[in-house]
Amino acid sequence: MSDDQRKREQVRLYKMLRLTGWTLFPLLQTSRLLEFPPPPLTAVELFVLSSIYARRSAATAARSFSSMAIPPVAKKVRHEMEMFGDVRVDDYYWLRDDTRSNPEILSYLKAENGYTDQSMSSIKQFEDQLYAEIRARIKEDDISAPIRKGSYYYYEKTLEGKEYALHCRRHITNDTSSSSVYDVMPTGPEAPTEHVILDENIKAQAHDYYSIGAFKPSPSNKLIAYAEDTKGDEIYTIYVIDAAKGTPIGNPLKGVTSNIEWAGDDAIVYITMDETLRPDKVWSHILLSEQSSDLCLYHEKDDMFSLDLQASESKQYLFVGSESKNTRFILYLDVYKQEGGLMTLTPRTYGIDTSASHRGNHFFIKRRSEEFFNSELIYCPIDNLSDTHILIPHRERVKIQDFQLFNGHVAIYERENGLPKVTVYSLPQIDEEIGLLQNGRGVDFVDPIYSVYPEESQFSSSILRFSYSSMKTPPSVYDYDMNSGICVLKKIKPVLGGFESSDYLTERKWAVSSDGTKVPISILYKKNLVKLDGFDPLLLYGYGSYEACIDPSFKASMFSLVDRGFIYAVAHIRGGGEMGRKWYEDGKLLNKRNTFTDFIACAEYLIENKYGSKEKLCINGRSAGGLLIGAVLNMRPDLFKAAVAGVPFVDVVTTMLDPTIPLTTSEWEEWGDPRKEEYYYYMKSYSPVDNVRAQYYPNILVTAGLNDPRVLYSEPAKFVAKLRATKTDGNLLLFKCELGAGHFSKSGRFEKLQEDAFTYAFILKALDMAPPASS
């Protein structure tokens, strides 16, 4: 047999073995046989392959081939786009339809969903088993940690078998102004009656999608304002109801964001969006009046800026933030003197980012600048805003993430060496000079790696409430006495099915990226299952954008992989905020490729240190994390066995050239403005759609939401269509588009678990770890 004949025979056998479900690596123990196009085989190896295939019965082969799904093929319609003399051809540009109603496009999306269902049908029984297993870990009838507001405890409650939450409260009969970490909401027959204010299950009956974006009692606790989304497009309707009776107060406010705050008991402040869904106007609404008569308090006309809204912990002031990716300035409204309208607290100054709160006679302001990149905390008198003083100075290695004010304390949420910290400081009496804060008390945490976030607390108390979890510690709510340092667990989310935290191990390791930067990795695995010999299955997650901190936290469904011997790792790559502001700046704009090389370095570190192998390494990321997945698949497809890209931002250049698409203008400071030549070519160098080429790709699952306002469904659709037409392997490529959901997928709590089960089933199928249907 000649060399050419041998190569052709090898390719033929390889394809046939792939199509009929054989995995070559365990049979021949040689990873090079997994390469495609495969390298030359010896005569012996070729004989072994031929013998393996020959032993498959005709009946088995027939069943395998007859059950094969045929992937849909998107038509090609040439669409040219030219910038700086460079012509990009997008054959699948036609897949974008902003009305989401084009019959041909919807038919194609349904065909992709059908192909995905058919391709996964052989393990549907196993997927259902995974779903049942994941759901069995949940205590379906449960309540959240009650939060005290005035003379009521408020909480959310879930019922067995119900998808959505009930919003409830109980009256506090022995109402006192003081509070303690040992306070407990009374229950039982002699306790005040539970009152269900809103049952989401009833509201959701008429909708395929249902989500409450805000639920806010009025200062007197007589009324409730809540924001409702019934499509997943993040366009909300605000309802005001009588808290005791549930009856509506006036007409709903339509076409708004979920950013709402009470301004006294008879007015609501809210935000609306422009045609690109950019929050651009803030309004005041007097109850029982028509929305058309509402007063516009501020209009942000710069399309690089978006508005947000929050109340001070004291509830005396509302703060309107107008922000771009580099700049944020603050306007404020005195709730007791609303006739004065919005006033400027901090000016619009490029590169200065501020957020604020209030206590007594002072505003407290977190301020970041190019010089003080990790932020400083300052204060100023309300009647003299220019008279600023430092409370906590800037530190190069410690980032001030957030702060929470109390009448007598301030809690600072910080970051150091890749981990969050909480430090509390006592404040002097309202009428006393404040000065530089010193002698702060740090809150201790039990896990080596963890996540911690602020929860709503009572301004007048000395009790700090925060949520805590780690990769092996379920979500927990603590009350911390800032005077004594006593910390009391108020709620830990139950995990059923025999879960024991002590059975698992978490670690923090450091990979070295291509430029020498050390990149932290958080790792979870079960002690008695993992061998760390290079043959353990491994799932690596990443994000790396928007200065978001993906701290190691608990995900109950993940244990359906971990309890099957998986190692789960999170790469804290540049572009995120885990290591401070510079970490973010080194992974954005013209430094964006650092995000991808960091992730590749983390994968290589894990392989080199026997946490897994190329044949067992799966990767996962959503949204901007989906961009990460798309980019590294193009850069190093040989490194991974399977990839999951959820609602991925993959058509970077085309999207960022179109200012009519939501988020485009406000994100030029994140990704770059491709109308400038330097940014155009840099962004094109990593944009996943623009870099698909004829090469081997691993098994890939891509998801989308038809109503997604953040990442248009057409981006992942185009990515999949181009991959299908271009790639040279026979691996799975599946596309699942939710036709009744948005960026955050389905809304029901059990529906979300079904998606986890589907994703895990795909991963296990790709690793040949999914049992056949007969099992």
C-alpha positions in Angstrom: 0.0 0.0 0.0 1.4 3.4 -1.0 1.7 6.3 1.5 -1.1 8.1 -0.2 -3.3 5.1 -0.1 -2.5 4.5 3.5 -3.4 8.2 4.4 -6.7 7.9 2.5 -7.5 4.7 4.2 -6.6 6.1 7.6 -8.8 9.2 7.1 -11.7 6.9 5.9 -11.4 4.6 8.9 -11.0 7.6 11.2 -14.2 9.2 10.0 -16.1 5.9 10.1 -14.9 5.2 13.7 -15.9 8.7 14.8 -19.3 8.5 13.2 -20.0 5.2 14.8 -19.1 6.3 18.3 -15.6 4.8 18.8 -13.0 6.6 20.8 -9.6 5.8 19.5 -7.6 7.1 22.5 -8.5 4.4 25.0 -8.2 1.7 22.3 -4.8 2.5 21.0 -3.4 4.6 23.9 -1.9 7.2 21.5 -3.1 10.8 21.6 -1.8 11.6 18.1 -4.5 9.4 16.6 -7.0 12.0 17.8 -5.5 14.6 15.6 -7.4 15.5 12.5 -6.3 15.3 9.8 -4.4 12.5 11.5 -0.7 12.0 11.2 0.7 9.0 9.1 0.1 5.6 10.7 2.4 2.7 10.7 1.3 -0.5 8.9 0.7 -2.1 12.3 -1.5 0.7 13.5 -3.4 0.7 10.3 -4.0 -3.0 10.6 -5.3 -2.5 14.2 -7.7 0.2 13.1 -9.0 -2.0 10.3 -9.4 -4.9 12.6 -11.3 -2.9 15.2 -13.7 -1.6 12.6 -14.1 -5.0 10.9 -15.3 -6.5 14.3 -18.2 -4.1 14.4 -21.3 -6.1 13.3 -23.2 -4.9 10.3 -26.3 -4.5 12.4 -24.6 -2.3 14.9 -23.0 -0.2 12.2 -26.4 0.1 10.4 -28.1 1.3 13.6 -25.3 3.8 14.2 -25.5 5.3 10.7 -29.3 5.2 10.5 -29.6 7.2 13.8 -27.2 9.9 12.7 -28.8 13.4 12.6 -28.2 15.5 9.6 -27.1 19.1 10.6 -29.0 21.9 9.0 -27.0 23.9 6.4 -27.6 27.7 6.4 -27.7 29.2 3.0 -24.9 31.5 2.0 -25.8 35.1 0.9 -22.6 37.1 0.2 -22.5 40.3 2.2 -19.4 42.5 1.9 -18.3 45.0 4.6 -15.3 47.3 3.9 -13.3 49.3 6.3 -9.8 50.8 5.7 -9.6 49.0 2.3 -10.2 45.6 4.1 -13.2 43.6 2.9 -14.8 41.2 5.2 -17.4 38.7 3.7 -20.2 37.6 6.0 -22.3 34.9 4.2 -24.6 34.7 7.2 -25.4 38.3 7.8 -29.0 37.6 6.7 -29.6 35.6 9.9 -30.1 38.9 11.8 -33.7 40.0 12.2 -34.4 42.6 14.9 -38.1 41.9 14.8 -37.5 38.2 15.6 -40.3 37.3 13.2 -38.8 36.3 9.9 -40.2 32.9 9.0 -37.1 31.7 7.2 -34.8 32.6 10.1 -37.2 31.1 12.7 -37.4 27.9 10.6 -33.6 27.7 10.5 -33.3 28.2 14.3 -36.0 25.5 14.9 -34.1 23.2 12.5 -30.9 23.7 14.6 -32.9 23.0 17.8 -34.3 19.8 16.2 -30.8 18.7 15.1 -29.5 19.3 18.7 -32.4 17.3 20.1 -31.8 14.4 17.7 -28.1 14.4 18.3 -28.7 14.2 22.1 -31.6 11.7 21.9 -29.4 8.7 22.5 -28.6 9.9 26.0 -31.9 11.7 26.7 -32.6 9.1 29.4 -29.3 10.0 31.0 -30.0 13.7 30.7 -33.3 13.2 32.5 -31.4 11.2 35.2 -29.0 14.1 35.6 -31.9 16.6 35.9 -33.6 14.4 38.6 -30.3 14.1 40.4 -29.7 17.9 40.3 -33.2 18.7 41.4 -33.0 16.2 44.2 -30.3 18.3 45.9 -32.7 21.2 46.3 -35.0 21.7 49.3 -37.9 22.8 47.2 -39.9 24.2 50.1 -37.6 26.8 51.7 -37.4 30.5 52.7 -34.7 33.1 52.4 -33.1 34.8 55.5 -35.7 37.3 56.6 -34.7 40.9 56.5 -36.2 43.4 58.9 -37.7 46.6 57.5 -39.5 48.8 60.0 -42.1 46.7 61.8 -41.9 43.7 59.4 -39.8 40.8 58.4 -39.6 40.4 54.6 -38.6 37.1 52.9 -39.0 35.0 49.8 -40.5 31.5 50.0 -40.5 28.6 47.6 -43.0 25.7 47.5 -42.5 22.1 46.5 -43.0 21.7 42.7 -43.4 25.4 42.1 -41.0 27.2 39.7 -41.2 30.7 41.2 -41.0 32.5 44.5 -43.6 33.9 46.9 -42.8 37.3 48.4 -44.0 37.3 52.0 -43.8 39.3 55.3 -44.6 38.9 59.0 -45.4 41.7 61.4 -43.1 42.3 64.3 -45.3 42.5 67.4 -42.6 43.3 70.0 -41.1 46.1 67.8 -38.0 47.7 69.3 -35.5 50.0 67.8 -32.5 47.9 68.8 -31.5 44.8 66.9 -29.2 41.9 67.6 -27.4 39.2 65.6 -29.5 36.7 67.6 -32.8 38.1 66.4 -35.0 35.5 64.8 -38.3 35.9 63.0 -41.0 34.1 65.0 -42.8 31.2 63.3 -45.3 28.7 64.5 -49.0 28.8 65.6 -48.5 31.7 68.0 -46.4 33.8 65.7 -47.8 36.7 63.6 -49.5 35.4 60.5 -47.5 35.1 57.3 -48.8 37.4 54.6 -48.1 36.5 51.0 -47.8 39.8 49.1 -47.0 38.5 45.7 -47.0 34.9 44.3 -44.9 34.8 41.1 -46.3 31.4 40.2 -49.8 33.0 39.7 -48.3 35.9 37.7 -46.2 33.6 35.6 -49.1 31.4 34.5 -49.9 33.5 31.4 -46.3 33.8 30.3 -43.5 31.5 28.9 -41.0 33.8 30.7 -41.4 35.6 34.0 -38.9 37.5 36.1 -39.2 40.0 38.9 -36.3 42.5 38.6 -37.1 44.6 41.7 -39.4 44.3 44.7 -39.4 47.3 47.0 -41.6 48.2 50.0 -42.4 51.9 50.5 -40.9 53.7 53.5 -44.2 53.2 55.4 -44.4 49.5 54.3 -48.0 50.2 53.1 -47.1 49.8 49.4 -45.0 47.6 47.2 -43.4 48.6 43.8 -42.2 45.7 41.7 -40.7 45.5 38.2 -41.8 42.6 35.9 -40.3 41.2 32.7 -42.4 38.7 30.7 -40.2 38.2 27.6 -36.6 38.1 28.8 -35.8 41.3 26.9 -35.1 43.2 30.1 -37.8 45.8 29.3 -39.8 46.0 32.5 -43.3 47.1 33.6 -43.6 48.6 37.1 -46.6 47.9 39.3 -47.5 49.5 42.6 -49.8 47.5 44.9 -51.3 47.8 48.3 -49.0 45.6 50.5 -51.9 44.3 52.6 -54.6 43.8 50.0 -52.6 43.3 46.8 -54.8 45.7 44.9 -53.2 47.9 42.3 -52.4 51.6 42.9 -52.8 53.5 39.7 -51.7 52.3 36.2 -48.4 50.5 35.6 -45.4 52.2 34.2 -44.3 50.6 30.9 -41.1 50.3 29.0 -38.7 51.0 31.9 -35.7 49.4 33.5 -35.8 47.5 36.8 -34.0 50.4 38.5 -36.6 51.9 40.8 -36.6 53.7 44.1 -39.2 55.2 46.4 -39.0 59.0 47.0 -41.2 59.1 50.0 -44.5 57.2 50.2 -46.2 58.9 47.3 -43.5 59.0 44.5 -41.3 56.7 42.6 -38.1 57.5 40.7 -37.4 55.3 37.7 -35.3 55.1 34.5 -36.3 54.6 30.8 -34.2 53.6 27.8 -33.7 54.9 24.3 -34.2 52.9 21.1 -30.9 51.1 21.6 -32.0 50.1 25.1 -29.5 52.5 26.7 -30.8 53.8 30.1 -30.9 57.5 29.3 -33.7 59.3 31.3 -34.6 59.4 34.9 -38.2 60.3 35.9 -40.3 61.1 38.9 -43.7 59.6 39.1 -46.4 60.7 41.5 -48.7 57.8 42.5 -52.1 57.8 40.8 -50.9 60.1 38.0 -50.5 59.1 34.4 -47.0 58.1 33.2 -47.4 60.7 30.4 -47.3 63.4 33.0 -44.2 62.2 34.8 -41.4 64.7 35.3 -38.1 64.0 33.6 -35.4 64.8 36.1 -32.4 64.2 33.8 -31.6 63.2 30.2 -28.2 61.7 29.4 -27.6 62.6 25.8 -24.1 61.2 25.5 -24.5 57.7 24.0 -21.3 56.5 25.7 -23.1 57.0 29.1 -25.9 55.0 30.8 -27.9 55.9 33.9 -28.4 53.9 37.1 -30.1 54.6 40.4 -29.7 53.8 44.1 -30.9 55.0 47.4 -28.5 55.9 50.3 -28.6 53.6 53.3 -30.1 56.4 55.2 -32.9 56.7 52.6 -32.7 60.5 52.6 -31.0 60.7 49.3 -31.3 59.1 45.9 -28.2 59.0 43.7 -28.3 58.9 39.9 -25.1 57.7 38.4 -24.2 58.4 34.8 -21.4 56.1 33.7 -19.2 55.0 30.8 -16.6 52.3 31.1 -14.0 54.8 32.3 -16.0 57.7 33.9 -18.9 58.0 36.4 -20.4 61.1 37.9 -23.2 61.5 40.5 -26.4 63.5 40.7 -28.4 63.5 43.9 -32.0 64.1 45.0 -33.0 65.1 48.5 -36.1 63.0 49.2 -37.3 65.6 51.7 -36.7 68.5 49.3 -37.7 67.1 45.9 -38.7 70.5 44.6 -35.0 71.2 44.3 -34.6 68.5 41.6 -31.4 66.7 40.9 -28.1 68.4 42.0 -24.6 67.6 41.0 -22.5 65.8 43.6 -19.5 64.9 41.5 -18.7 66.4 38.1 -18.3 64.7 34.8 -14.5 64.4 34.5 -13.0 61.9 32.1 -11.3 59.0 33.9 -12.8 59.8 37.3 -15.3 57.2 38.6 -17.4 57.9 41.7 -20.1 56.3 43.8 -21.7 57.8 46.9 -23.8 57.4 50.0 -24.9 59.6 52.9 -24.7 59.8 56.7 -25.5 62.7 58.9 -24.1 65.9 57.5 -21.7 64.3 55.0 -21.6 62.5 51.7 -19.2 59.6 51.5 -17.7 59.0 48.1 -15.6 56.2 46.6 -13.4 57.8 43.9 -11.2 56.1 41.3 -8.8 57.9 39.0 -5.9 57.1 36.8 -3.6 58.0 39.7 -5.7 56.3 42.4 -6.7 53.3 40.2 -7.7 51.0 43.1 -9.9 53.8 44.6 -9.9 55.9 47.7 -12.8 56.7 50.1 -13.4 60.3 50.8 -16.1 62.5 52.5 -17.4 66.0 52.2 -20.0 68.2 54.0 -23.3 68.3 52.3 -23.2 72.1 52.2 -19.6 72.3 50.9 -19.0 69.6 48.3 -15.5 70.8 47.4 -14.2 70.4 51.0 -13.2 66.7 50.6 -11.2 64.7 53.1 -9.6 61.2 52.9 -11.1 58.4 55.0 -9.2 55.5 53.4 -6.3 56.3 51.1 -5.5 54.6 47.8 -3.4 51.4 48.0 -1.6 49.8 45.1 -2.3 46.3 46.2 -5.7 46.6 47.8 -8.8 47.6 45.8 -11.8 49.2 47.4 -14.7 47.3 45.7 -17.6 48.7 47.6 -18.7 50.2 50.9 -21.8 50.1 53.1 -22.7 52.9 55.5 -24.3 52.7 58.9 -25.2 55.3 61.5 -22.1 54.4 63.5 -20.0 52.3 61.1 -18.7 51.8 57.6 -18.1 48.4 56.1 -15.4 48.3 53.3 -15.5 45.5 50.7 -11.9 45.2 49.4 -9.8 42.9 47.2 -6.2 41.8 47.9 -4.2 39.1 46.1 -7.2 37.9 44.2 -9.6 37.4 47.2 -12.3 39.6 48.7 -12.1 41.0 52.2 -14.4 42.8 54.5 -13.1 45.4 57.0 -15.4 47.4 59.4 -14.6 50.7 61.0 -16.3 52.6 63.7 -17.4 56.2 62.9 -17.6 59.1 65.4 -20.9 60.7 66.4 -22.7 62.6 63.7 -21.6 66.0 64.9 -17.9 65.0 65.5 -15.0 65.3 63.1 -14.4 62.1 61.2 -10.8 62.0 60.1 -8.7 59.2 58.6 -10.2 55.8 59.4 -7.9 53.5 61.4 -8.0 50.3 63.4 -10.4 48.5 61.2 -11.6 45.0 62.2 -11.4 42.3 59.5 -14.1 39.7 59.1 -12.6 36.1 59.2 -13.7 33.5 56.7 -13.1 29.7 57.0 -12.3 28.7 53.4 -9.0 29.4 51.6 -10.9 30.6 48.6 -14.4 32.0 48.7 -16.9 34.8 47.7 -18.6 37.4 49.8 -21.1 40.1 48.9 -23.0 42.8 50.8 -26.7 42.2 51.7 -29.2 44.8 52.7 -28.7 45.8 56.3 -30.4 48.3 58.7 -28.7 51.7 58.6 -29.6 52.5 62.2 -28.1 49.2 63.6 -24.6 47.9 64.2 -25.4 44.6 62.3 -23.7 44.0 59.0 -25.3 41.3 56.9 -23.4 39.6 54.1 -23.7 36.5 51.9 -20.9 34.0 51.7 -20.1 30.8 49.9 -17.1 28.8 48.5 -16.9 26.1 45.9 -17.7 23.6 48.6 -19.7 25.8 51.1 -23.4 26.4 50.2 -24.7 30.0 50.0 -24.9 31.4 53.5 -26.1 34.6 55.1 -24.4 36.0 58.2 -25.1 38.8 60.6 -22.0 40.4 62.0 -22.0 42.6 65.1 -19.6 45.4 64.2 -19.1 46.3 67.9 -18.3 42.9 69.3 -17.1 41.0 66.2 -19.7 38.2 66.8 -20.8 36.6 63.6 -24.0 34.5 63.5 -25.1 32.3 60.6 -28.7 33.2 59.8 -29.3 30.9 56.8 -27.4 28.3 54.8 -29.0 26.9 51.7 -29.7 23.2 52.2 -28.1 20.7 49.9 -29.9 17.4 50.0 -28.7 13.9 48.8 -26.0 13.3 51.4 -23.8 16.3 50.5 -20.8 16.7 52.9 -18.6 19.7 52.4 -15.7 17.9 54.1 -15.6 15.4 51.2 -14.3 18.0 48.8 -11.1 20.0 48.5 -10.6 23.5 47.1 -7.2 25.0 46.1 -5.8 28.2 44.7 -3.0 27.7 42.1 -1.2 30.1 39.8 -0.4 29.7 36.1 2.1 31.8 34.3 0.9 33.5 31.2 2.9 34.1 28.0 4.1 37.5 29.2 5.1 36.2 32.6 2.0 37.3 34.5 0.8 35.0 37.3 -2.9 34.1 36.9 -4.9 32.6 39.8 -7.0 29.5 39.3 -9.6 28.2 41.8 -10.0 24.4 41.9 -12.6 22.0 43.3 -12.6 18.2 43.4 -13.8 15.3 45.5 -11.0 13.8 47.5 -11.7 10.1 47.1 -12.4 10.3 43.3 -9.6 12.3 41.9 -6.2 10.8 41.2 -4.4 13.8 39.8 -2.6 11.5 37.4 -3.5 13.4 34.2 -6.5 11.2 33.4 -9.2 13.0 35.5 -11.9 14.8 33.5 -11.6 18.5 33.9 -14.0 21.5 33.3 -12.4 25.0 33.1 -14.6 28.1 33.3 -13.6 31.6 32.4 -15.0 35.1 31.8 -12.5 37.9 31.9 -14.3 41.1 31.0 -16.0 44.3 32.4 -13.9 44.1 35.6 -16.2 41.4 36.8 -14.9 39.3 39.7 -15.7 35.6 39.2 -15.0 34.6 42.8 -15.1 30.9 43.7 -18.7 30.3 44.8 -21.1 27.4 45.2 -23.1 25.8 42.4 -25.1 22.8 43.5 -25.6 21.4 40.1 -21.9 21.3 39.4 -21.6 18.3 41.8 -23.3 16.1 39.2 -19.9 16.4 37.4 -17.6 16.6 40.5 -19.2 13.5 42.0 -18.4 11.7 38.7 -14.7 12.5 39.1 -14.5 15.9 37.5 -12.1 18.6 38.6 -13.8 22.0 38.3 -11.5 25.0 37.8 -12.1 28.7 37.4 -9.5 30.8 35.6 -9.4 34.4 37.0 -8.0 35.9 33.9 -7.2 39.5 33.0 -10.1 41.6 31.9 -11.9 40.7 35.2 -11.4 42.6 38.4 -10.1 39.8 40.7 -6.6 41.3 41.1 -7.6 45.0 41.1 -8.2 47.7 38.5 -4.9 47.1 36.6 -5.9 43.5 36.1 -9.0 44.8 34.2 -7.1 47.4 32.2 -4.6 44.8 31.1 -7.4 42.7 29.6 -9.4 45.3 27.6 -9.1 47.4 24.5 -5.7 46.8 22.9 -4.8 44.4 25.7 -7.8 42.1 25.1 -5.7 39.2 23.8 -4.2 38.8 27.3 -7.6 37.4 28.3 -7.3 34.6 25.9 -3.6 33.8 26.4 -4.2 33.8 30.2 -6.9 31.2 29.7 -4.7 29.1 27.5 -1.9 29.3 30.1 -4.3 28.2 32.8 -5.4 25.2 30.6 -1.7 24.3 30.0 -0.8 24.6 33.6 -3.6 22.2 34.6 -2.5 19.7 32.0 1.2 20.0 33.0 0.3 19.5 36.7 -1.8 16.4 36.0 -5.2 17.9 36.7 -6.3 16.7 33.3 -5.3 16.1 29.7 -6.2 17.5 26.3 -8.4 14.4 25.8 -10.3 15.2 29.0 -10.4 19.0 29.1 -13.7 20.8 28.6 -14.2 24.6 28.7 -17.2 26.8 29.4 -18.1 30.5 29.3 -21.1 32.7 28.9 -21.7 36.1 27.1 -18.3 37.8 27.1 -17.1 34.5 28.5 -18.5 33.0 25.3 -16.3 35.4 23.3 -13.4 33.9 25.3 -14.4 30.4 24.4 -14.8 31.3 20.7 -11.4 33.0 20.6 -9.4 30.2 22.3 -11.2 27.6 20.1 -9.8 29.4 17.0 -6.4 29.9 18.6 -5.8 26.4 20.2 -8.5 24.0 19.1 -6.1 21.1 19.8 -6.1 21.9 23.6 -9.7 21.0 24.3 -12.0 18.0 24.0 -15.3 19.9 24.3 -16.4 23.5 24.6 -19.7 25.2 25.8 -20.2 28.8 24.6 -23.3 30.3 26.2 -25.0 33.3 24.5 -21.5 34.2 23.2 -20.5 37.6 22.0 -18.6 36.3 18.9 -19.2 38.8 16.1 -17.1 41.5 17.7 -16.2 43.8 14.8 -19.6 43.8 13.0 -21.5 44.4 16.3 -19.1 47.2 17.5 -19.4 48.9 14.1 -23.2 49.1 14.4 -24.4 51.8 16.9 -28.0 50.8 16.5 -27.3 47.5 18.4 -27.9 47.7 22.2 -24.7 48.3 24.2 -22.5 49.1 21.2 -21.8 52.8 21.9 -21.4 52.4 25.6 -18.9 49.6 25.1 -16.4 51.3 22.8 -14.4 51.9 25.9 -14.4 48.2 26.7 -13.5 46.6 23.4 -12.5 49.6 21.3 -14.1 51.6 18.5 -13.4 49.7 15.2 -14.1 52.9 13.3 -10.5 53.6 14.2 -8.0 51.7 12.1 -5.8 50.5 15.0 -8.8 49.0 16.9 -10.4 47.6 13.7 -7.5 45.4 12.9 -6.8 44.4 16.5 -10.4 43.4 17.2 -10.5 41.6 13.9 -7.5 39.6 15.0 -9.5 37.8 17.7 -13.2 38.2 16.8 -14.4 34.5 16.7 -16.6 34.8 13.6 -13.8 36.5 11.7 -11.2 33.8 12.6 -13.0 30.6 11.9 -10.9 28.6 9.5 -10.5 25.1 8.0 -9.0 23.2 10.9 -9.9 20.6 13.6 -12.3 21.8 16.3 -13.4 19.9 19.4 -17.0 19.1 20.3 -18.9 22.4 20.7 -22.2 23.4 22.2 -23.4 26.9 21.5 -26.6 28.5 23.1 -28.6 31.6 22.4 -31.8 33.4 23.5 -34.0 34.8 20.7 -35.1 37.8 22.9 -31.6 38.5 24.2 -31.0 42.3 24.2 -27.3 42.0 25.2 -26.0 39.5 22.6 -28.1 39.3 19.5 -29.1 35.7 18.8 -27.7 36.1 15.3 -24.1 36.2 16.6 -24.0 32.6 17.9 -26.2 31.6 14.9 -23.6 32.9 12.4 -20.7 31.4 14.4 -22.3 28.0 14.2 -23.2 28.3 10.5 -19.6 29.3 9.6 -18.1 26.6 11.7 -20.3 24.0 10.0 -19.2 25.1 6.6 -15.5 25.4 7.4 -14.3 23.0 10.1 -12.6 19.8 9.0 -13.5 17.4 11.8 -16.4 15.1 12.5 -17.0 16.2 16.1 -20.3 17.4 17.4 -21.4 21.0 16.8 -24.7 21.7 18.4 -26.7 25.0 18.6 -29.6 25.5 21.0 -31.6 28.7 20.7 -34.3 29.3 23.3 -37.1 30.9 21.4 -38.9 32.3 24.5 -36.0 33.6 26.6 -33.3 36.3 26.7 -29.7 36.6 27.8 -30.3 34.8 31.1 -32.1 31.9 29.6 -35.3 30.5 31.0 -36.8 32.0 34.1 -38.1 29.1 36.2 -35.8 27.6 38.8 -36.4 24.1 37.6 -36.1 25.1 33.9 -32.6 26.5 34.7 -31.7 23.1 36.2 -32.8 21.4 33.0 -30.4 23.5 31.1 -27.6 22.5 33.5 -28.5 18.9 33.0 -28.4 19.3 29.2 -25.0 21.0 29.3 -23.5 18.4 31.6 -25.0 15.6 29.4 -23.3 17.2 26.4 -20.0 17.3 28.2 -20.2 13.7 29.4 -21.2 12.6 25.9 -18.2 14.4 24.4 -16.0 12.5 26.9 -17.7 9.2 26.2 -18.8 9.2 29.9 -22.6 9.1 29.2 -24.1 5.7 29.5 -26.1 4.4 26.5 -29.9 4.5 26.6 -30.2 0.9 27.6 -28.5 1.7 30.9 
